[in-house]
Amino acid sequence: MSLRLASPTLRSTARMMAMRQQPMGLVKIHSSVPAKVNAVVTPPADRVHGSYHWDAERALSMALVPLIGSQLAFGAAPITDTLLGVILPLHIHIGFDSCITDYFGARKAPVMNKLMNAALYGSTAATLYASYHFNTNDIGLTELVARAWTA
């Protein structure tokens, strides 16, 4: 016995109602990708870009608070100048690295990503060297800020 209805949508609805329904857990969804091929490649675990990276970033941020507070309270000291000359450029480096990753990703702009990362690493290295040189051969970062503040 064939089922003849006026519109094609009613025919397909009638066929669906005639089919035996299966529980949702057993329904296989059609896919054009074979089951053995994994379309999403999971990157290997990397300690530098995982939770350790986030913990290091938070530790640098939290270390700046007592460091700047001690410099304000006690004045210039070689230890605090050295710590500030290392922690502050690293903190700034991580912030700019996040901006480069967000706005100039390796998949969207591969050339700009490499260029900007090279500029970031070069400027961070130059800043670390300049702060070392300024702290050892000149008045130091804390004294520089104090003199600029009172000028």
MODELLER restraints for C-alpha pairs under 7 A, 6 or more apart:
rsr = mdl.restraints
at = mdl.atoms
rsr.add(forms.Gaussian(group=physical.xy_distance, feature=features.Distance(at['CA:5:A'], at['CA:11:A']), mean=5.90, stdev=0.5))
rsr.add(forms.Gaussian(group=physical.xy_distance, feature=features.Distance(at['CA:60:A'], at['CA:87:A']), mean=6.36, stdev=0.5))
rsr.add(forms.Gaussian(group=physical.xy_distance, feature=features.Distance(at['CA:60:A'], at['CA:91:A']), mean=6.14, stdev=0.5))
rsr.add(forms.Gaussian(group=physical.xy_distance, feature=features.Distance(at['CA:61:A'], at['CA:91:A']), mean=6.73, stdev=0.5))
rsr.add(forms.Gaussian(group=physical.xy_distance, feature=features.Distance(at['CA:67:A'], at['CA:80:A']), mean=6.71, stdev=0.5))
rsr.add(forms.Gaussian(group=physical.xy_distance, feature=features.Distance(at['CA:71:A'], at['CA:80:A']), mean=6.82, stdev=0.5))
rsr.add(forms.Gaussian(group=physical.xy_distance, feature=features.Distance(at['CA:71:A'], at['CA:142:A']), mean=6.85, stdev=0.5))
rsr.add(forms.Gaussian(group=physical.xy_distance, feature=features.Distance(at['CA:76:A'], at['CA:142:A']), mean=5.21, stdev=0.5))
rsr.add(forms.Gaussian(group=physical.xy_distance, feature=features.Distance(at['CA:76:A'], at['CA:143:A']), mean=5.73, stdev=0.5))
rsr.add(forms.Gaussian(group=physical.xy_distance, feature=features.Distance(at['CA:81:A'], at['CA:135:A']), mean=6.59, stdev=0.5))
rsr.add(forms.Gaussian(group=physical.xy_distance, feature=features.Distance(at['CA:81:A'], at['CA:140:A']), mean=6.23, stdev=0.5))
rsr.add(forms.Gaussian(group=physical.xy_distance, feature=features.Distance(at['CA:81:A'], at['CA:141:A']), mean=5.84, stdev=0.5))
rsr.add(forms.Gaussian(group=physical.xy_distance, feature=features.Distance(at['CA:81:A'], at['CA:142:A']), mean=6.23, stdev=0.5))
rsr.add(forms.Gaussian(group=physical.xy_distance, feature=features.Distance(at['CA:82:A'], at['CA:135:A']), mean=6.84, stdev=0.5))
rsr.add(forms.Gaussian(group=physical.xy_distance, feature=features.Distance(at['CA:85:A'], at['CA:128:A']), mean=6.65, stdev=0.5))
rsr.add(forms.Gaussian(group=physical.xy_distance, feature=features.Distance(at['CA:85:A'], at['CA:131:A']), mean=5.28, stdev=0.5))
rsr.add(forms.Gaussian(group=physical.xy_distance, feature=features.Distance(at['CA:85:A'], at['CA:132:A']), mean=6.72, stdev=0.5))
rsr.add(forms.Gaussian(group=physical.xy_distance, feature=features.Distance(at['CA:86:A'], at['CA:128:A']), mean=6.40, stdev=0.5))
rsr.add(forms.Gaussian(group=physical.xy_distance, feature=features.Distance(at['CA:89:A'], at['CA:124:A']), mean=6.41, stdev=0.5))
rsr.add(forms.Gaussian(group=physical.xy_distance, feature=features.Distance(at['CA:89:A'], at['CA:127:A']), mean=6.73, stdev=0.5))
rsr.add(forms.Gaussian(group=physical.xy_distance, feature=features.Distance(at['CA:89:A'], at['CA:128:A']), mean=6.65, stdev=0.5))
rsr.add(forms.Gaussian(group=physical.xy_distance, feature=features.Distance(at['CA:93:A'], at['CA:124:A']), mean=6.43, stdev=0.5))
rsr.add(forms.Gaussian(group=physical.xy_distance, feature=features.Distance(at['CA:100:A'], at['CA:113:A']), mean=6.91, stdev=0.5))
rsr.add(forms.Gaussian(group=physical.xy_distance, feature=features.Distance(at['CA:104:A'], at['CA:112:A']), mean=6.60, stdev=0.5))
rsr.add(forms.Gaussian(group=physical.xy_distance, feature=features.Distance(at['CA:104:A'], at['CA:113:A']), mean=5.42, stdev=0.5))
rsr.add(forms.Gaussian(group=physical.xy_distance, feature=features.Distance(at['CA:105:A'], at['CA:113:A']), mean=6.12, stdev=0.5))
rsr.add(forms.Gaussian(group=physical.xy_distance, feature=features.Distance(at['CA:106:A'], at['CA:113:A']), mean=5.62, stdev=0.5))
rsr.add(forms.Gaussian(group=physical.xy_distance, feature=features.Distance(at['CA:134:A'], at['CA:140:A']), mean=5.78, stdev=0.5))
rsr.add(forms.Gaussian(group=physical.xy_distance, feature=features.Distance(at['CA:135:A'], at['CA:141:A']), mean=6.44, stdev=0.5))
